[in-house]
């Protein structure tokens, strides 16, 4: 076993800063490859002159692995939920009993025999020879790509059954759910779903090398829901956020779907995407939120996650606008998680627009495909102000990615297959397609006209600082004044190309 230890600082956590933890990459030798290959000795070569009959008693041992996991997007909140741990939780705070869920990527082995990894639907088959009773077991401590370590000291979940080889081995984990055990299942499941999202949509997703596997550290008391830092094979989730400053609220257990997927996004940025985009703090948070939202089809992060009953982020309701100014966290520091919602908001609106154009299911898959294509060549935040997680250049990147997909022709001059839906999504967050080519078209309708003039005059002299381009600030000084009006009047009545 080879160990690499990294010292990490908790910089990309869901609403918190500060703290550190140690992350450990543990490389394990993997004897199998894709789902299902048994770890048995290779068969002897058959004689060239005769066919070999099936050996008596040779068969496949089959079954499936499921575990009780938290459904949807909520943290671990079993029913009945009694909000006695906070002062202002609404009485109708929804609970979320764990439900029996298929588990992909679990190692299943026959005692003294072969093994396989479960498929996406939790099923497995293992080659076996013999008719005697066998014991088949599954555990979360050594999956195909992921394994669980419980920082609370609890044993990692395991299930086993003893029966005849012809039986169907239906293995269940976390049959008596509690917070600690459910956190293990949630983390293992969401990390595998995240891994398979990229594996199934790219030709070259191989972020783990030499048998390394991704450690899911659960039920830790660290001050962060996240990685600790991003440059790690260690996705850490923990039990409670005690607070990095006096105003940070404690949270519920962070081992839930969207949180795990968000932290997996940091792993993707570090190990798959070129460039050091994890240090581009607003962009990396927006990217990771976008990925989690598209994976689990939701615009929210941490539903009821704070003990006060508040969400970590409700990106649709927040409707963050470009440029990002004045966004701070509870400690008064620039809040990269808030500014990141320009990018994640645009991607959620792309998903919504595609859903109208293609139907909900096809639209979601089209948005996912576009996101993966864009990720191959994205360049990060606004080079003039890093808190702008998305800016007009991001719109051009997404249009370019759209035209690179099979329905496009790699020629932006004649439009792209989904340009109207993409324009509308970015415009909702203050990023206009005419920003570069037609200044003054604040409402993105292709004409510098009366509606744009009305917007500027309504805001003229009314915003002492922090005004945006969409408000009428044409020179970027944060105010709407005489210089902006003069610049606007010089282009009034322009029809944009």
C-alpha positions, 0 to 999 in steps of 0.5 A, a space after each residue: 500500500 502506497 500512501 501520499 499525504 497532503 496538507 490541505 486548507 479548507 478554501 472551497 467549502 459550502 459557505 465556510 472558510 478556514 480550517 485544515 485537514 489532512 488528506 490521504 491518497 491510498 493506492 490499492 492494487 486493482 485486480 479487475 477492470 470494468 464491472 464484472 471481471 472475476 479475480 480468478 486465475 487465468 484458464 489453461 489454454 485449450 489444446 489446439 485440436 479439440 474443443 473443451 466442454 464446460 466443466 461440471 459445476 461451473 456457473 455464475 453467482 449473481 445478485 445485486 447490492 442496494 443500500 438505504 440512502 437519502 433521496 433527493 437533495 436534502 441532508 440526512 433528516 429522517 422522519 419524524 423530524 423534530 426541529 429541536 436543535 434550532 430556534 427558527 426551523 419551520 414546523 413543516 420542515 420536510 424529513 427524508 427517510 432513507 430509501 433502498 437504492 441500487 449501489 454501483 461500483 461496489 466490490 462483491 466477493 465470494 469468500 475464497 473465490 472471485 469478485 466483481 463490481 456492481 453495475 449501474 443498477 447494482 447487479 453483479 455476476 461472478 464466475 464460480 465453480 462448485 456446488 457447495 454453499 458459499 458466502 457472498 459479501 459486499 462492503 463500501 471499504 473497497 469499491 471500483 473507484 471509491 472507498 469509504 473511511 468513517 472518521 467517527 470510528 464506526 465500522 464501514 458497512 458490510 453485508 453478507 449472505 450464505 447460500 447455494 451458488 444457484 441462489 440470487 444474492 440480494 445484499 442490503 446495506 444500512 438496513 437499520 439506518 442512522 445518521 452515521 451509516 446513512 452518511 456512508 451510503 450517501 457518500 459512496 453512491 453520490 461519488 460513484 454517480 459523479 464518477 460515472 457522469 464523466 466516464 460515460 460522456 468522455 473518451 478519456 476520463 481517467 483521473 485515478 492512476 496506478 490503482 488509486 481510489 477515491 477516499 470518501 471521508 465521512 462523519 468528520 468534525 472538521 470545519 468544512 463540508 469540502 475537500 479541505 483544499 482542492 488538490 487532493 484525491 480526498 473528498 471529505 464530508 463531515 458531521 457538523 460545521 461548527 463555524 469559521 466565524 461567529 456568524 456561520 450557522 452550524 449545518 446538518 451532516 454534509 453527506 448528501 447528494 449535491 454536496 458530494 457532487 459539488 466536491 467531486 467537481 473540485 476533484 475533476 478540476 484538479 485531475 481532469 481539466 487542464 489549468 489551475 482552475 481550482 484556484 480561480 475561486 468564484 469560477 471553481 465554485 460556480 463550476 462545481 455547483 453547475 455540475 451538481 445541479 445538472 447531475 441531480 437536476 436541481 437548482 438548490 444546494 443544501 436544502 434545509 442544510 443549516 440548522 436554522 432551516 435555510 438552504 446553503 444556496 438557492 441559485 434560482 431564487 438568488 438570480 445572481 447578476 453579472 458583474 458580481 459586486 458587493 457579495 460577501 459571506 457571513 464573515 464580511 469577506 468576498 464570497 466566492 460561493 455567491 459570485 459563483 452563482 452567475 455561472 451556475 445560474 446560467 447553466 441552470 437556465 440553459 437546462 430549463 430552456 433546453 427542457 422547453 425546447 426538447 422536453 424535460 428528459 432530453 433537454 437535461 441530457 442535452 444540457 449535460 452533453 453541452 456542459 461536458 463539451 464546454 468543460 474541455 476548453 473553458 478558461 475560467 472567470 473574467 480576467 478583469 475581475 475574478 469574482 465574475 464566475 461568468 462574463 461575456 467571454 463565457 457565453 462565447 465559450 458555451 456557444 463555441 462548445 454548442 457548435 462543436 457538438 454533432 448538430 453544429 458546424 464549428 462556424 459561429 458566424 451562422 449561429 449555433 444549434 441552441 444559440 437562442 436558448 443559450 443567449 436567453 440563459 446568460 441574458 437572465 444573469 446580465 450577460 448579453 450577447 451584444 456586450 462586445 458587438 453592440 454596447 448600449 443594448 442593455 436588454 439584449 434585444 438587438 437594438 439600442 432603443 427606447 427600452 435601453 434609454 428608459 433603463 439608463 434614465 431610471 438608474 441615472 444618478 440613483 446608484 452611487 456605486 456598484 452599478 452594472 452594465 445592465 443598469 446602464 454603466 457603460 464605462 465600468 466605473 460603478 456609477 451611471 452618470 453623464 459620461 455613460 449618457 453621452 456614450 449611450 446617445 452616441 450609439 442610440 438607434 443602432 441595430 446590432 449585427 
